[in-house]
Amino acid sequence: MTKRKYWEQRIFRTLAAFLLLGLTAQTNLDEPFGLSTVTTSTVPLSTNWNDLQSQIDMEQAIVAQCRGEAKFCSSRAAARFVAILNQGEQHEGIARIGHINRAVNLAIQGLNNQKTENWTPPLTALAQVSGDCKQYSVLKYVALTNVGFAREDLRIVIVMDRTVHRQHAVVAVRHAGRWLILDNRSSILVESSDVAAHYIPLNVLDQQGVREFVGAPTVAHRAASFIGK
């Protein structure tokens, strides 16, 4: 092998390695926390999520009517939801995400140390006024879809809180190539990588169904029957 041929092969292998690293990094952007996901066989969670999406679709008809003709809106919960959407649409990009996060955090009263097994659609949560992390996350997830964010850029993520050893639900939204976490415990937006020390990602819920993260630290009990706050 000539010296020139040797260096040509070295350069080719180096470029190929950089290309592979770039593709790997791009793949990690597909999910929050930079981890891959696989379809889960957790039946209760999948069933709950499918039922919830059907309820959300039914409520969306009420929301659409109230947005189109506000004076004929007979649902106080829908009127509150529409107000959150209208205020959010006065902003752009990350400011819109931040507004939705803060508005929803203020729209529902937390249950303190109480918790519920029920996942509820947005209008039901607003009508009940109170809820836990599940109500906050569903309301944010649906609100963001209503103000222009693509469903493929949105996730509800079930995590294990390392501090209190309790499952918790947050929303992840991809903006400008970064996954931002929307949490009912704070109105500050943070990247998923910044909360990885506190939250172990377990499951993701989105338009494709329910999946579980692979590569996260092992957790004894995943979200088979999720109860969080």
N, C-alpha and C positions, 0 to 999 in steps of 0.2 A: 504494500500500500504506500502510495506517495505521501509526502508530508502535507501537500495541499488537500489530498483526498481525506486524510486523517482529520484535518481541521474542519473541513466541510461537514463531515459526519458529526464531529463534536458540536458544532454550531447548530446543526439540525436537531440533535438530541436535546440541546439546551432550550431551543425555541419550543420544541414539542413539550418539554416539561413545564415551561411557563404557560403554554396554552392549556395544558391539563389542569394546572392550578387555577387558572382563570375560569375554566368550565366548572370546577368544583366549587369555587366561590359563588358563581352564579347559581348553581344548584342550591346552595345553602340559603340563598335569598328567597327561595320558594316558600319557606315556612319560617315562622317566628323562632327565635332562639338558635337559628342556624342549623336545625336538626331535620332529619327526614321523618316522614310519617308513613304509616301503613294502615290499611283498612282494619278496623277493630272488630272483634267478634262479641263485644260487650253488648248483649241484647237489650237490657233495660235502657241504657243511655241512648242507643240508636232509636229505639221505639219512642222514647220521650221526645227526642229531637225531631223525628218525623211528624209526630202529632203536633208539636209546637209549630213547625213550619206551616202546617195546614191551618192552624189558628191564626198565624200571622197573615197568611194570604186572605183570610176572611176579614180580618181587621183592616187590611190595606184598602179594601173597597170603601170602608167608612172614612178612612183618612183621605182618600182621593176625592170623595164627595165634599168633605169639609174644606179641603184646599181649593176646590173649584168654586164652591158657593158657601162662603163662610157664614152668611146670614141664615142659611138653612141647616147649619150644623146642630144637631140635637144632642150630640155626645160631648159632655164636658171634658172627658178624658181625651177625646180626639182633638178638641179645641186646644187643650194644653199641649198635646203632641205637635200639632201644626204650628203652634207658637214657637216651640223649640226649633222646629225645622226652619221657619221663616227667619228667626233671629240668626241661626247658623248660616243661612245663605247670604247674609249680609257680609260675610267674611270669605276669604279664599284660603285654599291650601291648608297648612298646618294650623292657621288661626281658626279655620272652620272646625277642624278636628278638636282643638282645644275648647272651643265654645260648646260643642255638643257634649264633650266629656263633663265640663263643669255644670252645664244646664241640667243634665240628667242626674248628676250627683246631688243637685239641689232639689230636684223634682220628687225624689222618693226619700222617705224617712227610713233610715236603717233600723233593723230589728234588734240592735244592741247585741246581747248574747244569745238571742233567740235565733232559730234557724228553721228553714222549711225545705221539704223535699220537692216542692212544686216548681216547675218551670212555667212561667206565665208570659203571654204575649204582651206587647207594650201597653195597649189601652187598658187591659186588665190590671196591670201593675200600677198605672197612673190612677185608675179608679180606686184601687185599694190603698193608694198613697204610700204604703210601707212595703218593704221587701228586703231581700238579702242580695248577695252578689249576683245571683242568677237573674233577678229582675233588672238590676242595673245593666248587666252585660247584654241581655237581650234587647233592652230598650235602646242602648247605644248602637248595637249592631244594626238594628232595623232603621234607626234614625239616619245613620251614615249612608245606608243604601238609598234613602229618600232624598239625600242632598248631594247626590252625584258621585259617590264613591263606588267603584266597581266591586261586585261581590267577590271576585277572585282576589281582591286585595284586602278582604276582611275575614277575620276568624274570631270565634269565641274560643278561648283557651282555658282549659281546666288545669290548674297547677296545684302542687303541694307546697304550702307555705312552710318552709323549714323552721321558722321561728316558733309557730304555734302548733305545728304538725297537724294541720287541718287543710282540707281541700278548699280551693277558692277559684272563682271564675273572673276572668278579665277579658277585654277585647283587644285584639291586635289589628292594627291597620297599617298597610304598607304605603308609605309616602316617600317619594324621591329615593326609592331603593332601600329605605330603612323601615323596619317593623317597629312601630310605636305602640306602647302599652297604655290602655285606658283602664284605670282602676278606680273603683268607687271609694277607695281609701285616700285618694289624692286627686287634685285637679291638675297636677303637674304631669306632662307627657314625658315618658322616658323610653329609651330604646330597650328592646327585649334583652339584649346582651347586658344591659346595665342592671337588670333585676335577676339575672341568672343565679347570683349568689344567694338570693332569698327564695326564689320560686323554682321548683322542679316541674317542668312542663310534662303533663300526663296525656291529655287528649285535646284534640282540636275539633270544633264543630263549624261547618260551613255549608255552602250550597251543595257540596259533593257528599255530604253525610258526616259520619263520625270516624275519626282516625286516631291512632295513638302514635306518640313520638317514639322513635328508636334512637338509641344513643344517649338518652338522658340517664342520670343516676337511677339505679334500681329503687323502686318504691314497692313496698309489700302489697298495698291495696290500691289499685287504680280505680277510676271513677265508675264502678259498676252501678252503684246507686248513690249518686253524688249528693252530698249535703254539705253546703258551705255557707259562708257569711261574708 
